[in-house]
Amino acid sequence: MLSVLPCDTCIGRTLNLCRPLDDSRLRHLLSLGGVRHWKKNDTLFRAGDPIGSFFKIRKGVVAVFHTLDDGRRQIMALRAPGDCVGYLDKNGSYAFEGVALTDVEACAFDRRKFDAFVAQHSDLAAALAEALSSALKQVGFLTLVLGRLRSTERVAHFLAEISALYTERHVSLAQPLTLHMGRQEIADYLGLTIETVSRSIGKLKSRNIIALIESGEVVILDFDKLRQAGKVTA
């Protein structure tokens, strides 16, 4: 009798790489690495290190970022359950860095074995291409947000988008919203300073769009006004 797959209870079962695969091929995919765990603030992979495995998140949130020579950091993406991280490479090495913003559980896939598996299955190749295209679109849209929106608009946009993502991927309840990010990390994501993030949050609070509670969680008082403030389109 075949063992129960961990995929059966994973929200990522119907997303990107796993979506076209039947149970037999899912078992083969799992055999390319296995399930791994990290604590909050642990590093999953470092830019410049040779690629061994990449990861599909089962639980938790991962920040993918690039660090400049002077130590400044730009968070390029926030990845939630169902998303893949650590696949993009530069000359055989990780192109970016990945850090756990929460405790993280993920499936690890040996990159070389995975690429060989993809070469044998056109539907998996199509799913991989779609996942990479979606990730590229998200980074492109973040560039638009950073380039065209004012600071308070950026923070409002971030809160609206992160609320939708966390709710969809079962990371956090919609109310109150646990960000799993400090203001420094929000600043690194939005290309702002901590002080500017704090002022922007204060402005949204004074407009009765959000409220803060002592635990650091955010209560969104008016979703429509938050989306309008952040120039979020449907």
C-alpha positions as CSV (number, residue, x, y, z in Angstrom):
1,M,0.0,0.0,0.0
2,L,1.4,3.4,-1.0
3,S,2.2,5.8,1.8
4,V,0.2,9.1,2.2
5,L,1.9,12.0,0.5
6,P,2.8,15.1,2.4
7,C,1.4,16.9,-0.7
8,D,-2.1,15.9,0.3
9,T,-2.3,18.5,3.0
10,C,-0.1,21.2,1.3
11,I,-1.6,24.3,-0.2
12,G,1.0,24.2,-2.9
13,R,-0.4,20.9,-4.3
14,T,-2.4,22.9,-6.9
15,L,0.2,25.6,-7.5
16,N,3.0,25.8,-10.1
17,L,5.4,22.8,-10.2
18,C,3.1,20.3,-8.5
19,R,-0.1,21.2,-10.3
20,P,0.2,19.0,-13.4
21,L,1.7,16.0,-11.5
22,D,-0.1,12.8,-10.5
23,D,0.8,11.0,-7.2
24,S,3.4,8.8,-8.9
25,R,5.3,11.8,-10.3
26,L,4.9,13.7,-7.1
27,R,6.6,10.8,-5.3
28,H,9.5,11.0,-7.7
29,L,9.7,14.8,-7.3
30,L,9.9,14.4,-3.5
31,S,12.7,11.8,-3.9
32,L,14.8,14.6,-5.4
33,G,15.4,16.1,-2.0
34,G,12.9,15.8,0.8
35,V,11.3,18.1,3.3
36,R,13.5,20.6,5.2
37,H,12.9,23.0,8.1
38,W,14.4,26.4,9.1
39,K,13.8,28.6,12.1
40,K,12.9,32.3,11.8
41,N,15.9,34.4,10.6
42,D,17.7,31.3,9.3
43,T,19.3,31.5,5.8
44,L,18.0,29.1,3.2
45,F,20.6,30.0,0.5
46,R,23.2,32.7,-0.1
47,A,24.0,34.6,-3.3
48,G,27.2,33.3,-4.8
49,D,27.1,29.9,-3.3
50,P,26.9,27.0,-5.8
51,I,23.4,25.9,-6.3
52,G,22.6,22.5,-4.8
53,S,18.9,22.5,-4.1
54,F,16.0,24.9,-4.6
55,F,12.9,24.9,-2.5
56,K,9.1,25.0,-2.7
57,I,7.6,26.5,0.5
58,R,5.1,24.4,2.4
59,K,4.7,26.6,5.5
60,G,6.0,30.1,6.4
61,V,7.4,33.1,4.5
62,V,10.7,33.7,2.9
63,A,12.3,37.0,1.9
64,V,14.4,36.9,-1.3
65,F,16.9,39.8,-1.5
66,H,20.1,41.3,-2.9
67,T,22.8,42.9,-0.8
68,L,24.9,45.8,-2.1
69,D,28.6,46.0,-1.4
70,D,28.0,48.7,1.3
71,G,25.6,46.4,3.2
72,R,22.3,47.9,2.0
73,R,19.7,45.4,1.2
74,Q,16.8,45.3,-1.3
75,I,14.2,42.7,-0.7
76,M,13.1,41.6,-4.2
77,A,10.2,39.3,-3.3
78,L,8.2,37.8,-0.4
79,R,7.4,34.1,-1.0
80,A,4.6,32.3,0.8
81,P,3.4,28.6,0.8
82,G,3.2,27.3,-2.7
83,D,6.0,29.5,-4.0
84,C,9.4,28.4,-5.1
85,V,12.7,30.0,-4.1
86,G,16.3,29.5,-4.9
87,Y,15.9,28.4,-8.5
88,L,17.4,31.4,-10.3
89,D,21.1,31.1,-10.8
90,K,24.0,33.2,-12.0
91,N,26.8,31.0,-13.6
92,G,25.7,28.0,-11.5
93,S,25.4,29.9,-8.2
94,Y,22.4,31.3,-6.4
95,A,21.5,34.7,-7.9
96,F,19.9,36.0,-4.6
97,E,19.7,35.3,-0.9
98,G,16.8,33.8,0.9
99,V,16.0,34.2,4.6
100,A,13.2,32.8,6.7
101,L,10.9,35.6,8.0
102,T,9.0,32.9,10.0
103,D,9.7,29.3,10.8
104,V,9.7,27.6,7.4
105,E,9.0,24.2,6.0
106,A,9.8,23.5,2.4
107,C,10.4,20.7,-0.1
108,A,14.0,20.7,-1.3
109,F,14.8,19.6,-4.9
110,D,18.2,18.8,-6.2
111,R,18.6,21.3,-9.1
112,R,20.4,19.0,-11.5
113,K,18.1,16.0,-10.9
114,F,15.1,18.3,-11.2
115,D,16.2,19.7,-14.5
116,A,16.7,16.2,-15.8
117,F,13.2,15.3,-14.6
118,V,11.7,18.4,-16.3
119,A,13.4,17.4,-19.6
120,Q,11.3,14.3,-19.6
121,H,7.9,15.9,-18.8
122,S,6.6,18.7,-21.0
123,D,3.7,19.6,-18.7
124,L,6.2,20.1,-15.8
125,A,8.4,22.2,-18.1
126,A,5.3,24.3,-18.9
127,A,4.5,24.7,-15.2
128,L,8.0,25.7,-14.4
129,A,8.0,28.3,-17.2
130,E,4.7,29.7,-15.9
131,A,6.0,29.9,-12.4
132,L,9.2,31.8,-13.5
133,S,7.1,34.1,-15.7
134,S,4.8,34.9,-12.8
135,A,7.7,35.6,-10.5
136,L,9.3,37.9,-13.1
137,K,6.0,39.8,-13.4
138,Q,5.8,40.3,-9.7
139,V,9.3,41.7,-9.6
140,G,8.5,44.0,-12.5
141,F,5.4,45.3,-10.8
142,L,7.4,45.9,-7.6
143,T,9.8,48.0,-9.7
144,L,6.7,50.1,-10.9
145,V,5.6,50.5,-7.3
146,L,9.1,51.7,-6.2
147,G,9.5,54.0,-9.1
148,R,6.1,55.7,-9.3
149,L,4.3,55.6,-6.0
150,R,5.0,58.0,-3.1
151,S,6.1,56.7,0.3
152,T,2.6,56.5,1.9
153,E,1.2,55.0,-1.3
154,R,3.9,52.3,-1.2
155,V,3.2,51.3,2.4
156,A,-0.6,51.2,1.7
157,H,0.1,49.1,-1.4
158,F,2.3,46.8,0.6
159,L,-0.3,46.3,3.4
160,A,-3.1,45.6,0.9
161,E,-1.1,43.1,-1.1
162,I,0.4,41.3,1.8
163,S,-3.0,41.0,3.4
164,A,-4.4,39.4,0.2
165,L,-1.4,37.1,-0.1
166,Y,-1.3,35.9,3.5
167,T,-5.1,35.2,3.5
168,E,-4.9,33.3,0.2
169,R,-1.9,31.2,1.3
170,H,-3.2,30.7,4.9
171,V,-0.2,32.5,6.5
172,S,-2.2,34.9,8.7
173,L,-5.8,35.7,9.5
174,A,-7.1,38.7,7.6
175,Q,-7.8,40.5,10.9
176,P,-5.6,41.3,12.7
177,L,-2.9,41.0,10.1
178,T,0.5,39.6,11.4
179,L,3.1,41.0,9.0
180,H,6.0,38.8,10.1
181,M,8.2,41.8,9.1
182,G,9.7,44.5,11.2
183,R,9.9,48.1,9.9
184,Q,13.5,47.6,8.7
185,E,12.4,44.7,6.5
186,I,9.4,46.7,5.2
187,A,11.8,49.6,4.4
188,D,14.2,47.2,2.6
189,Y,11.2,45.9,0.5
190,L,9.8,49.3,-0.3
191,G,13.1,51.2,-0.9
192,L,12.4,53.5,2.1
193,T,14.0,54.4,5.4
194,I,12.6,53.1,8.7
195,E,11.6,56.7,9.6
196,T,9.6,57.1,6.4
197,V,7.9,53.8,6.9
198,S,6.9,54.8,10.4
199,R,5.6,58.2,9.2
200,S,3.6,56.6,6.4
201,I,2.0,54.1,8.8
202,G,1.2,57.0,11.1
203,K,-0.5,58.8,8.2
204,L,-2.6,55.8,7.3
205,K,-3.5,55.4,11.0
206,S,-4.5,59.1,11.3
207,R,-6.8,58.7,8.3
208,N,-8.6,55.8,10.1
209,I,-7.5,53.4,7.4
210,I,-5.5,51.1,9.7
211,A,-5.0,50.6,13.4
212,L,-2.1,49.1,15.3
213,I,-2.3,46.9,18.4
214,E,0.4,46.3,21.0
215,S,1.6,43.0,19.6
216,G,2.6,44.8,16.4
217,E,-0.3,43.4,14.3
218,V,-2.2,45.6,12.0
219,V,-6.0,46.0,11.9
220,I,-7.2,47.2,8.5
221,L,-10.2,49.4,9.2
222,D,-11.2,50.1,5.6
223,F,-9.9,47.8,2.9
224,D,-11.4,49.9,0.1
225,K,-9.6,53.1,1.3
226,L,-6.4,51.1,1.8
227,R,-6.5,49.8,-1.8
228,Q,-7.3,53.3,-3.1
229,A,-4.4,54.8,-1.1
230,G,-2.1,52.2,-2.4
231,K,-3.2,52.5,-6.0
232,V,-4.1,48.8,-6.0
233,T,-6.0,47.7,-9.1
234,A,-8.2,44.6,-9.3
